[in-house]
Amino acid sequence: MTVLGAGALAILIALGLALARALLGPTVFDRVLAANAIGTLAIVLLAVVGFLFGRPEFLDIGITYGLLNLIGTLAVLKYWRFGDLGRPSEEDGG
């Protein structure tokens, strides 16, 4: 097993642990943090697998997935705090 193969295996183990935290987390913030960690580990796994198979376009997919992960996390936290995603708040004058 190569060093990158061992790294990919370690990332998969970390993904499993983050998934367990997402399912068992006592608060919603633990679950959101675990979902964000899963997204980050998936990006790293994409980069490692892309390097192992000589497919540099996997990095482009990882960058796109990273942006989606950030936007999704912000949307979930905004919904949890305000209860709505689209309507401007009363503080904004709308």
C-alpha positions in Angstrom: 0.0 0.0 0.0 1.4 3.4 -1.0 1.5 6.4 1.3 -1.3 8.0 -0.6 -3.4 4.8 -0.3 -2.8 4.9 3.4 -3.8 8.6 3.5 -7.0 7.8 1.6 -7.8 5.1 4.1 -7.2 7.5 7.0 -9.5 10.0 5.3 -12.2 7.4 5.0 -11.9 6.5 8.7 -12.2 10.2 9.6 -15.3 10.4 7.3 -16.8 7.6 9.3 -16.1 9.3 12.6 -17.6 12.6 11.3 -20.7 10.7 10.1 -21.1 9.2 13.5 -20.9 12.7 15.0 -23.5 13.9 12.5 -25.9 11.2 13.5 -25.3 11.2 17.2 -24.6 14.9 17.9 -26.5 16.2 20.9 -27.1 19.6 19.4 -27.9 20.9 15.9 -24.6 22.8 15.9 -22.6 19.6 16.4 -24.5 18.1 13.4 -23.8 21.2 11.2 -20.1 21.1 12.2 -19.9 17.4 11.4 -21.6 18.0 8.0 -19.1 20.7 7.3 -16.2 18.4 8.3 -17.7 15.6 6.0 -17.7 18.1 3.1 -14.1 19.1 3.8 -12.9 15.5 4.1 -14.7 14.7 0.9 -12.8 17.5 -0.9 -9.5 16.1 0.5 -10.5 12.6 -0.6 -11.3 13.9 -4.1 -7.8 15.5 -4.3 -6.1 12.4 -3.2 -8.0 10.1 -5.5 -7.5 12.5 -8.4 -3.7 12.4 -7.7 -3.7 8.6 -7.4 -5.4 8.1 -10.7 -3.7 11.0 -12.5 -7.0 13.0 -13.0 -6.3 16.7 -12.2 -9.8 17.6 -13.1 -10.9 16.1 -9.8 -9.5 19.3 -8.1 -11.9 21.4 -10.1 -14.8 19.2 -8.8 -13.3 19.6 -5.3 -13.3 23.4 -5.6 -16.9 23.5 -6.7 -17.9 21.1 -3.9 -16.1 23.3 -1.4 -18.1 26.4 -2.6 -21.3 24.4 -2.3 -20.3 23.2 1.2 -19.7 26.8 2.3 -23.0 28.1 0.9 -24.9 25.2 2.3 -23.5 25.6 5.8 -24.2 29.3 5.8 -27.8 28.7 4.6 -28.5 26.1 7.3 -27.1 28.4 10.0 -29.1 31.4 8.7 -32.3 29.3 8.6 -31.6 28.0 12.1 -31.1 31.5 13.5 -33.8 33.4 11.6 -36.2 30.7 10.6 -36.3 32.0 7.0 -33.8 32.3 4.1 -35.5 34.8 1.7 -37.4 37.5 3.6 -35.4 40.5 4.8 -35.5 41.1 8.5 -37.3 44.0 10.1 -33.9 45.4 11.1 -33.0 45.9 7.4 -35.9 48.2 6.8 -37.8 45.7 4.6 
